[in-house]
Amino acid sequence: MSSDLPLKFDSRDPAVLRDPYPIYAELRASGGLSRGGPGQWVVSRYDDVAPLLRDRRLSHEYPPEYHEFSTGEGPAQSFFQRILLDRDAPDHTRLRRLMVQAFSPRLLQRMHDYIEQQVDLLLRPALERGGFDAVTELAFPLPVTVVCELVGIPAVDRDLVRPHAIDLAKAFALHVAEEDRAAAHGAVAWLREYIGELLRERRASLGDDLLSRMIVAEDAEEPGARLTAEEIVDNTVFLFFAGFETTTNLIATSLAALLDHPEETARLRHDPGLLPSAVEEFLRYDAPIQATARLVREPVEVGGRTVRPGRVLVLLLGSANHDERRFADPGRLDIARTPNPHLSFGGGAHHCLGANLARIEGQAAIGWLLRHAPALKAAGDVVRRQSVTFRSYRSVPVALR
C-alpha cells in the first residue's frame, strides 16, 4: 500500500470526542481512506462504507489475540467469540435465526402498548415537575426496562440489572479504555451468572418471554445445529446491548437536537405525521453508533488503494451519514428529509437486530413529549458522554414549561 496517505485519524482525540463531524469532512476530502490505529485503516465516504458493510471479503470474526488487545484478559474475551455480532456464516446464520425472535414484527407490535405505558410512567411525573433529565430519567431507563421485559427479567430484579447493563456497553467500544476494562469484564461475568440461573428456571417452567421461546426453538433444531447453553446465555447477554444501547443514544441525541433546533420542533408539532421521518433524520444527523469494524480476509480496494488481509477496516458510519456526495446539506437537521439512506443501523447480514425496537421507542418517547408538553427548552448545559464508538450524553436537562 502507498505510504503517502495524507491524514491519520485518532478516534480518541478530544476534538473528535467533542465534535467529530468537521474532522470527518477532512477525512472525506483527503480521499476517504485514512490511517487509524495499529493495523487499522479508516473509511469515511458513503459510497465506500455502504458496500463494505455487505462485503463478504470482510469478516466479523477476530482471532482471540485481537479481543485480548481490545478488552484485556477476562470474561469478555470468550463472550465476544460466542455472540452473533462477531461471528460469520454459518455460525452467524444459526445464531441470528434464533435471536431474531426477540425482535420479530409480531412481538414488537405486541410490545408497542407496553412501551407507550412505560413512556407515560416515566414522563408523567416530569411533566408535573416541569422538567427532567432526558438521559437518566428517560433515555436509559426506558430501553433497559423494555429489554428486560423482552428477555423475561422479573420486575423486582431490574434495578439490580441496570448498573451492569451500563458497564456491559463499555465492552463494545472499538478499544476498551484501561479504566473501563474491569467494569466491562465484571458486567459480563455478573450477567452470565444471572441469565444462566434464569435459563435453568425457564427450562423447568416455560413462560412467554424470549428465553422461553429460545428454549422451545432450540429444542426443535436438529441436534447438530443446536446451541450450547453457553451460547444461549452469552447471546442473551448480548441482547442487553442490542436492545438498549442504540435506543438510549437515539433518544438522548434526538432530544438534544430538538432543543438545538426549535424551528424543527415547531414543525414536528405542527405535523406529527413527520415523526417517523424525524426519527430517521435524528439517526442520520448524530448516529448513535459512530463506527463499526471489519477484519480484512481478502485484498480490498478502497479509494484507489489496496488493503491487505489481516488489517482492520474501521467504517465510519457517522461520517458516511454526513457525506455531501450523498446527502444535500448534510449538516442541516431536516425532519422531512427524503430519501434518507443513513447507515446508522449498519447493513447486510449484520444489520442491527434492535433497529425496529429503537424506532418504536424513539417515536413513542418523542411523540409523548410533543403531545403532552407545552414547550421543550434546555434547562441547563448538556454533558457529552466521552466515547470513541458511541455518540450520546450523560445529561440533557429539559424544561417542559
N, C-alpha and C positions, 0 to 999 in steps of 0.2 A: 504494500500500500504506500502511496505517496506520503512523504513526511511534511508536506507544506500546508497542512490544514491550518486555516487562519485563526481559529478560536478553540479555546478549551472551556468546557462547561463544568463549573463546580457547583453541584446541587446544594452544597452546604454554605455557600457564600451568603452572608447576611443580606446582601442586596437581592438575591434570588428568593430567600425566605420571606423577605418583606414584600416584594412585588416582582415576580419572575417575568411578566409579560414584555417589558422593554428588552430584557436580555434574550428572551425567545425570539423577538423580532430581529435582533442582531445575528442570532444563530441561523435563522432562515435566510437572511440576506447574504450570509457568508457561504451559502451553498447547501445548507440543510443537513450536513454530516459534520459533527464536531467530535473532538476528543473528550472523553469522560474520565472516570477513574481508571485504575489499573485494568487493562484488558477490556475496557468499555469504549463503545462508540455511541454517540448520541444523535438521534434522528429527530428533526424538528419540523419538517414540512408535511402538510396534509397528504399530498399525493405520494409520499414515501411511507408515512406511518400507516395509512389506511390499508394498503395491500400487504404490508409486512405483518399486520395483525392476523392475517389469514394465511401467511406463507408457511408451507409445510417444511421448508428448509430450516425454519427456526423452531426451537424446542422450548418447552416449559420445564423439562426435567434437567435438573442440575446435579452434578456429582456431589457426594457428601462433603467434599472439601470446600465447595462453594458455600454451602449452608453454614459450615463451621466458621468460615471467614465472615459471613454476613451477620450471623447471630451469636457467635461464640458457642462454646460447648454447653450442652444442656438439652432438655426435652424438646425444644423447638426444632432441633436438627432432624430427629426422626419424624416429628409431626409434619414437617414440610415434604418429607419423602413419601407420605401416605395420602395427602389431600389432593383432590382433583385439580386444584389450582396449579400444582406443579407436576402434573402427570400428562403424558401424551397418550394417544390411542395405541393399543386398545384399552389400556387401564383407565384412561380418562373417560372413554365412552361408557365403560362399565360403571364407573363411579357416578358419572353425570346422570345416567339413566335412573339411578336410584335417588340421587339428591334432588333432581328436578321436581320430584313430587312435592317438595316443600313449597315450591313457587308455581304450581300449576295454576292456569287461569281459573279453574273451578274453585280451588281452595282460596285463591286471592279474592275472588268475588265474595266468598263466604266471610272472609276476614274484613271486608270493607266496612260493615256496620260496626264491628268491634273497634276498628281504627278510628272511626268517627267518634265513638263513645270515649275512647281514650284521649283524643284531642280535646273534647269538651271537658273531661275531668281535669286535664292539666291546665287548660286556659281559662276556665270559668273563674277560678279564684284570682288569676292575674287580671282579668277584666274588672273584677270588683275592687282590686287594689289600685288599678290604674297603670300597671306596668309589670314587667317581668324580664328575666334574662333568657333570651331565646335559646341559649345553649344549655344551661344547666336545668332549666325548667320545661324545655320542650324538645330541642333537637336531640339531646341524649336520652332522656327517659322514655320518649315515645317509641323509637325503634327498638330499644332494648326490651321494653315491655311486649312489643309485638313479636319479636323473635322468640322470646321466652314462651309466649302463648303458642306459637307455631311448633316449637320443639316439644312443649309439654312440661315446662318448668313450673312447679307449683307456685302459686302467688306468694305464699309465705317465704319462699326462698329467693325471690327476685332481688330484694335489696342486698342479699348476700352475694348474688351472682354479678351484680352491676360493676363493682370495682375491678373484678377480674376481667370483665369484658373490655374495660378501658385499657388495662395492661396488655390484653391479648392483641389489640390493634398495634401496639408498639412492635410486635414481632413481624409485621408485614411491611415495614419500611424496606427500601432497597438495600440500605445498610443500617443495621440497628446500632444506635449510638451506645457507647460503652455504659453510660449511666442508665440506659433503659433495658439492658440485657437481662439483669437479674429479675426484674419485674415481668418481662416477656416470658422467660422460662418458667417463672413461678405461676403465671396465669395458665400456661399450657398444662402444667402438672396438676394444678387445682381443678381445672375444668375437665381434664381427662378423668380424674377420680370421681368427680361429681356426676358426669354424664355416664361413666361406666356403671355406677351404682343405679342410676335411673334406668339404664338399659336392662339391667338384671331385674329390676322391679317390673318393667314393661313386659319382659318375656314371661313373667309369672302371671301378669294380668294386663292384657292389652287394653288400650284406651283409644281415643280419637285424636291422636296427635302425630307429629312427624315420626317420632321414634317407633311408635306402634305400626305406622304404615310402612316404615322401612323394614321392620322385622317381618311383616307379612309378605312384602315384595321380595325380600331376600330369601325367605323360605321357599318361594315359588321358583327361584332361579335353579338352573342346572347346577349340580354340585361343583363343577369346575369353574363356574362363573360367580360363585358366592363370595361375598366379602368376609374378611376376618372380623372378629369383634373389635380389634384394634382399629381397623379401617373405618368401621361404622362410628366408633367413638370419636376418632380424630376428625372425620368429615362432618360430624355433628358439631363439634367444637368450631370447625371452620365456618359453619353457618352463622355463628355469632358475629364473625367478621363480615361475611357476605350479606347478612341480614340487617346490620345496623351501621357499619362504618360509613358506607356511601350515603345512606339516608341521613345520618347525623350531620355530615358535612353539607349535603344538599340543603337541608332546612336552614342551617346556620348561614350559609353563603347566600341563599335566596333572600332571607330577611335582611341581611346586611346590604344586599343590592337594592332592595326596595327602599330601605332607609336612605340610601345614597341617591336614589332616582325617584323623587316624589312625583314627577310627571308620569312615570310608568306605573307607579302605584295608583294614581288617579285614573289612568287609562284602564287599568285592570278592574278597578271598582266600577267604572262605567260600563265595562263589557266583560262580565265574569266568564263568558264563553271562551275568552282568551287564556283561561287558566292552564289548560294542557300545554299550549304552545309556550306559555310563560315559563313553565317548569322546564321544558326542553331548552329554553334560552338561558335559564339560570345554570343548567348543567353545562352548557357551552361556555358561557361567559366566565365562569370561575369553576372549572372542573373539580369535583370533589376529590378525585384521584388524578394526580397530575402526570404520572408516568407508570409504565409497565416495562418489564424487561424480558428479553428472549435470548436463549443461547443459540449461537450460530452453529448448525450442523454441517451445512454445505456452503460453499462460497456464495455470497450475496452481493450484488452490485447496488450501491446506494449513492446517488449524486455523482455518478461517473467514477466512483471508486469501488474497489472490491474489498469486502470484509471477509477475512479468513475464518475457517472453522475454529471453534474454541473461544472466540471473542463473544462478548455480551453486547447486544444492541439494546439501548435504553430508548424506548419510544415515548416521546413527549406528547402525551395526549393534550395537555393544556396548550402547548404551542400549536399543534395541528388545529385545534379549535379556534385559534386566532390568526390562522393563515389568510392573509389578504388575497391570496390567489383563489381561495375557495369561498370566503365569506366577505360580503361587502361591508366595509366599515366595521371590522371585527371588534374594535374597542368600544363600540356603542352597544348598550343594552337595548334590545328591541324585542319586546314580549310577543310580537306578532311575526317574528322572523320566519320566513318560509322561502325555500326549503331550509332545513336546519340539520344537515347530516353530521352532527357532532360525534365525536369518538369517545365520549366520557364513560361509556359502558364497555369499552374495548370492542372486540369484533371476532368473528369466526367462531370456532368451536369453544373458545373460552370467553364468549360474551357473558357479561356479569349475570350470575344467577339471580341476584336480587334486584335487577333493573326495574321490573314492573312493580315490585313491592315498594321500592323507593319512590317511584312516580305516584303511586296511590297515597303514600304517607305525605309526600310533599304537597300534593294537591289538597289533601284533607286539612293539613295544618294551615297553609296559606289561605285556602278558601274560608276556613272558620274565622280567621282574623279579619278578612275583608268583609265578611257578613256581619260580624258582631262588634268589631272595634271601630269607634267613630273616627279614629285617626291613628296612624303609626308614625312615631317620631323617635329619633335617637334620644336616649335618656342618659348618655354618657359615652365615653370613648370605648370603641370596640378593642378587644385584645386578641391578636392573632395567635394561633397555635403554631409554634415553630416546628415545622415538619418538612422533610425533604420530599416525601411522597404525596402527602395529603394537603389540601387547601381547606382550612376551616378556622374556627375561632375557639378561644377559651371563654370568651364572654361577648355577648351582643345585647347591651341593655336597651330595652324598648319601652317607650311610654305609649299608653293606649288612649290617653285623653289629652 
